[in-house]
């Protein structure tokens, strides 16, 4: 048994992407379950296929794209200084974050077998409220990640922070588009409180 554990440990140490994929394979479906629990679902009412979609998307899409972004950012702005952290955070907020949010709504809609135009409509309806919320939370997390966390542990750190964030994404994903469109001019925090 120690041999299996040591092989897994060595693989995760040698390949941080693999560790990130394993983290997201657990964290994203868990977030879906937490969100469904807030919907007051009973055990028999959980949508297990939804959880599977979240696991697939988190491990096979989010972890590799996040790993790629973190690798590129570390090459372009090496070091853990506050200056490098501010630059990385600023660039991430303007580039990776909108890309990741649009990808989430679009790809998850396609995984739900929704037509292309409906996936686009969901991105249009939900992107801005989600982006506003993300911009109010993620820069602080990104600064901690870039300035204090060693590069090999950045994807797992972000995956732990994303547990709560992914619960919010799952909530927004399964919120009716009409509710989001009507409320899109309001503060996203108020939108969250009003619908809970």
C-alpha positions, 0 to 999 in steps of 0.5 A, a space after each residue: 500500500 505505501 508503494 501505491 501512495 508513494 507513486 501517486 504522491 510522486 506523480 502529483 509532485 512531478 506533474 502539477 497539471 495532473 494534481 490540478 486535474 485531480 483537484 478539479 475532478 473532486 471540487 467541481 462536482 462537490 460544488 454542484 452538490 453544494 449548490 443543489 443542496 442549497 436548492 433544497 434537493 433531497 438525496 434522491 433529487 440530486 442531478 448526478 449527471 449535472 455533477 458528472 458534467 461539472 467534474 468533466 468540465 473542471 478536470 478536462 477543461 478548467 485545470 489545463 487552461 488554468 495551468 497554462 495561464 499560470 505557466 504563461 504568467 509565471 514566464 512573462 512576469 517571473 517572481 513573487 514580488 508584489 509588482 509582479 503579482 499586481 501585473 499578473 492579477 491585472 492581466 488575468 482580470 482582463 484576459 483569462 477571467 472573461 475567457 474562463 467565464 464565457 467558456 463556462 457558460 457556453 461549454 456547460 450549455 453545450 454539455 447539457 445538449 442545448 443548441 448553440 444559439 441558446 448557449 450564446 444567449 446564456 453567455 450574453 445574459 449571465 456573463 456581466 453579473 458573474 464578471 462583476 462578482 468575480 472582479 470583486 473577489 478574485 483579484 485579492 485571491 490572485 494576489 495571494 496566489 502570485 505573491 505567497 504561493 509557490 508555483 507548483 502549488 498554485 493550481 491546487 490553491 486556486 482549486 480550493 479557493 474555487 470551491 466557493 466560487 464554483 458554488 456561485 457559478 453553479 448557482 448562476 448557471 442554473 438561474 433562469 436567464 430571464 431572472 438574470 436579464 431583469 436583474 442585470 442592472 442591479 448589484 450581483 451581490 443583491 441578486 444573489 441575496 434576493 434569490 436565496 
